[in-house]
Structures are given as C-alpha cells and as structure tokens.
Amino acid sequence: MRKRKKTYSCGLEAALAVIGGRWRFLILWVLSNQGTKRFGELRRAVTGISEKMLIQELKELELDGIIARKDFREIPPRVEYSLTALGIELGEAIEPLCDWGTK
C-alpha cells in the first residue's frame, strides 16, 4: 500500500481531507459503530451510495490508513473492511460532532 504525502497548514485541514464529503464520513460512522463489514453490508448501511462511489471512497480511506481491507481470496469473493487504530481514533473524535447534530 502506498501512502500519500502532503503537508497541511493545520490538523483540521488534514482531518477534513480525510473525512471530507458526505460518503467518507458515513462509511467511517458505520464501521465505527457497527464494526467490521463486508462490501454488501456497507452498501446497504450507507443509504444512497452507488457501488462505484463506495469502491472509490473505500480505496481512498484505505490509502489514508483509516480502514483496512481483508481479501479472503475465495469464490465467491469475500472482502471485509474494518477500522485501523487511526480510524478508531478518528471515529472517537467525530462522535461528539454526531451527537451535536442529533440534538
């Protein structure tokens, strides 16, 4: 896996680059609250996302080190996604924002 190297002016800019946009935030929220998910489970949990967009966002989150992808190399294909340590930490950081939005 290759890592993207970019210099940010502050931590907020880096955080927004990772969770920016509607879908990444929701994917992170699902994995944070519901644990490891297969691709189909994620697609059902993130209402309204297309398969193409989900694949794209999962690849980006994997490149950022937020999620881990485990390919079981089976037929039919089975792939699971879970949060890395960095992803768990990010999930904990966004929880107060989600609580605020609920209020």
MODELLER restraints for C-alpha pairs under 7 A, 6 or more apart:
rsr = mdl.restraints
at = mdl.atoms
rsr.add(forms.Gaussian(group=physical.xy_distance, feature=features.Distance(at['CA:1:A'], at['CA:63:A']), mean=6.91, stdev=0.5))
rsr.add(forms.Gaussian(group=physical.xy_distance, feature=features.Distance(at['CA:2:A'], at['CA:63:A']), mean=6.64, stdev=0.5))
rsr.add(forms.Gaussian(group=physical.xy_distance, feature=features.Distance(at['CA:3:A'], at['CA:63:A']), mean=5.86, stdev=0.5))
rsr.add(forms.Gaussian(group=physical.xy_distance, feature=features.Distance(at['CA:3:A'], at['CA:64:A']), mean=6.71, stdev=0.5))
rsr.add(forms.Gaussian(group=physical.xy_distance, feature=features.Distance(at['CA:4:A'], at['CA:63:A']), mean=6.98, stdev=0.5))
rsr.add(forms.Gaussian(group=physical.xy_distance, feature=features.Distance(at['CA:4:A'], at['CA:64:A']), mean=6.97, stdev=0.5))
rsr.add(forms.Gaussian(group=physical.xy_distance, feature=features.Distance(at['CA:8:A'], at['CA:14:A']), mean=5.99, stdev=0.5))
rsr.add(forms.Gaussian(group=physical.xy_distance, feature=features.Distance(at['CA:18:A'], at['CA:64:A']), mean=6.93, stdev=0.5))
rsr.add(forms.Gaussian(group=physical.xy_distance, feature=features.Distance(at['CA:19:A'], at['CA:25:A']), mean=5.28, stdev=0.5))
rsr.add(forms.Gaussian(group=physical.xy_distance, feature=features.Distance(at['CA:24:A'], at['CA:57:A']), mean=6.23, stdev=0.5))
rsr.add(forms.Gaussian(group=physical.xy_distance, feature=features.Distance(at['CA:26:A'], at['CA:46:A']), mean=6.47, stdev=0.5))
rsr.add(forms.Gaussian(group=physical.xy_distance, feature=features.Distance(at['CA:27:A'], at['CA:46:A']), mean=6.60, stdev=0.5))
rsr.add(forms.Gaussian(group=physical.xy_distance, feature=features.Distance(at['CA:28:A'], at['CA:91:A']), mean=6.61, stdev=0.5))
rsr.add(forms.Gaussian(group=physical.xy_distance, feature=features.Distance(at['CA:29:A'], at['CA:91:A']), mean=6.68, stdev=0.5))
rsr.add(forms.Gaussian(group=physical.xy_distance, feature=features.Distance(at['CA:31:A'], at['CA:37:A']), mean=6.98, stdev=0.5))
rsr.add(forms.Gaussian(group=physical.xy_distance, feature=features.Distance(at['CA:31:A'], at['CA:82:A']), mean=6.28, stdev=0.5))
rsr.add(forms.Gaussian(group=physical.xy_distance, feature=features.Distance(at['CA:31:A'], at['CA:83:A']), mean=6.52, stdev=0.5))
rsr.add(forms.Gaussian(group=physical.xy_distance, feature=features.Distance(at['CA:32:A'], at['CA:88:A']), mean=6.59, stdev=0.5))
rsr.add(forms.Gaussian(group=physical.xy_distance, feature=features.Distance(at['CA:32:A'], at['CA:91:A']), mean=5.67, stdev=0.5))
rsr.add(forms.Gaussian(group=physical.xy_distance, feature=features.Distance(at['CA:35:A'], at['CA:82:A']), mean=6.48, stdev=0.5))
rsr.add(forms.Gaussian(group=physical.xy_distance, feature=features.Distance(at['CA:36:A'], at['CA:80:A']), mean=6.53, stdev=0.5))
rsr.add(forms.Gaussian(group=physical.xy_distance, feature=features.Distance(at['CA:36:A'], at['CA:81:A']), mean=5.57, stdev=0.5))
rsr.add(forms.Gaussian(group=physical.xy_distance, feature=features.Distance(at['CA:36:A'], at['CA:82:A']), mean=4.50, stdev=0.5))
rsr.add(forms.Gaussian(group=physical.xy_distance, feature=features.Distance(at['CA:37:A'], at['CA:80:A']), mean=5.52, stdev=0.5))
rsr.add(forms.Gaussian(group=physical.xy_distance, feature=features.Distance(at['CA:37:A'], at['CA:81:A']), mean=5.43, stdev=0.5))
rsr.add(forms.Gaussian(group=physical.xy_distance, feature=features.Distance(at['CA:37:A'], at['CA:82:A']), mean=6.66, stdev=0.5))
rsr.add(forms.Gaussian(group=physical.xy_distance, feature=features.Distance(at['CA:38:A'], at['CA:79:A']), mean=5.77, stdev=0.5))
rsr.add(forms.Gaussian(group=physical.xy_distance, feature=features.Distance(at['CA:38:A'], at['CA:80:A']), mean=4.37, stdev=0.5))
rsr.add(forms.Gaussian(group=physical.xy_distance, feature=features.Distance(at['CA:38:A'], at['CA:81:A']), mean=6.16, stdev=0.5))
rsr.add(forms.Gaussian(group=physical.xy_distance, feature=features.Distance(at['CA:39:A'], at['CA:79:A']), mean=6.54, stdev=0.5))
rsr.add(forms.Gaussian(group=physical.xy_distance, feature=features.Distance(at['CA:39:A'], at['CA:80:A']), mean=6.54, stdev=0.5))
rsr.add(forms.Gaussian(group=physical.xy_distance, feature=features.Distance(at['CA:43:A'], at['CA:49:A']), mean=6.83, stdev=0.5))
rsr.add(forms.Gaussian(group=physical.xy_distance, feature=features.Distance(at['CA:61:A'], at['CA:67:A']), mean=5.81, stdev=0.5))
rsr.add(forms.Gaussian(group=physical.xy_distance, feature=features.Distance(at['CA:62:A'], at['CA:68:A']), mean=5.99, stdev=0.5))
rsr.add(forms.Gaussian(group=physical.xy_distance, feature=features.Distance(at['CA:65:A'], at['CA:84:A']), mean=6.90, stdev=0.5))
rsr.add(forms.Gaussian(group=physical.xy_distance, feature=features.Distance(at['CA:65:A'], at['CA:86:A']), mean=6.91, stdev=0.5))
rsr.add(forms.Gaussian(group=physical.xy_distance, feature=features.Distance(at['CA:66:A'], at['CA:83:A']), mean=6.02, stdev=0.5))
rsr.add(forms.Gaussian(group=physical.xy_distance, feature=features.Distance(at['CA:66:A'], at['CA:84:A']), mean=5.56, stdev=0.5))
rsr.add(forms.Gaussian(group=physical.xy_distance, feature=features.Distance(at['CA:66:A'], at['CA:86:A']), mean=5.69, stdev=0.5))
rsr.add(forms.Gaussian(group=physical.xy_distance, feature=features.Distance(at['CA:66:A'], at['CA:87:A']), mean=4.22, stdev=0.5))
rsr.add(forms.Gaussian(group=physical.xy_distance, feature=features.Distance(at['CA:67:A'], at['CA:81:A']), mean=6.55, stdev=0.5))
rsr.add(forms.Gaussian(group=physical.xy_distance, feature=features.Distance(at['CA:67:A'], at['CA:82:A']), mean=5.50, stdev=0.5))
rsr.add(forms.Gaussian(group=physical.xy_distance, feature=features.Distance(at['CA:67:A'], at['CA:83:A']), mean=4.35, stdev=0.5))
rsr.add(forms.Gaussian(group=physical.xy_distance, feature=features.Distance(at['CA:67:A'], at['CA:84:A']), mean=5.19, stdev=0.5))
rsr.add(forms.Gaussian(group=physical.xy_distance, feature=features.Distance(at['CA:67:A'], at['CA:87:A']), mean=6.14, stdev=0.5))
rsr.add(forms.Gaussian(group=physical.xy_distance, feature=features.Distance(at['CA:68:A'], at['CA:81:A']), mean=5.65, stdev=0.5))
rsr.add(forms.Gaussian(group=physical.xy_distance, feature=features.Distance(at['CA:68:A'], at['CA:82:A']), mean=5.34, stdev=0.5))
rsr.add(forms.Gaussian(group=physical.xy_distance, feature=features.Distance(at['CA:68:A'], at['CA:83:A']), mean=5.97, stdev=0.5))
rsr.add(forms.Gaussian(group=physical.xy_distance, feature=features.Distance(at['CA:68:A'], at['CA:84:A']), mean=5.91, stdev=0.5))
rsr.add(forms.Gaussian(group=physical.xy_distance, feature=features.Distance(at['CA:69:A'], at['CA:79:A']), mean=6.86, stdev=0.5))
rsr.add(forms.Gaussian(group=physical.xy_distance, feature=features.Distance(at['CA:69:A'], at['CA:80:A']), mean=5.84, stdev=0.5))
rsr.add(forms.Gaussian(group=physical.xy_distance, feature=features.Distance(at['CA:69:A'], at['CA:81:A']), mean=4.77, stdev=0.5))
rsr.add(forms.Gaussian(group=physical.xy_distance, feature=features.Distance(at['CA:69:A'], at['CA:82:A']), mean=6.81, stdev=0.5))
rsr.add(forms.Gaussian(group=physical.xy_distance, feature=features.Distance(at['CA:70:A'], at['CA:79:A']), mean=5.55, stdev=0.5))
rsr.add(forms.Gaussian(group=physical.xy_distance, feature=features.Distance(at['CA:70:A'], at['CA:80:A']), mean=5.20, stdev=0.5))
rsr.add(forms.Gaussian(group=physical.xy_distance, feature=features.Distance(at['CA:70:A'], at['CA:81:A']), mean=6.43, stdev=0.5))
rsr.add(forms.Gaussian(group=physical.xy_distance, feature=features.Distance(at['CA:71:A'], at['CA:78:A']), mean=6.27, stdev=0.5))
rsr.add(forms.Gaussian(group=physical.xy_distance, feature=features.Distance(at['CA:71:A'], at['CA:79:A']), mean=4.53, stdev=0.5))
rsr.add(forms.Gaussian(group=physical.xy_distance, feature=features.Distance(at['CA:71:A'], at['CA:80:A']), mean=6.69, stdev=0.5))
rsr.add(forms.Gaussian(group=physical.xy_distance, feature=features.Distance(at['CA:72:A'], at['CA:78:A']), mean=5.65, stdev=0.5))
rsr.add(forms.Gaussian(group=physical.xy_distance, feature=features.Distance(at['CA:72:A'], at['CA:79:A']), mean=6.11, stdev=0.5))
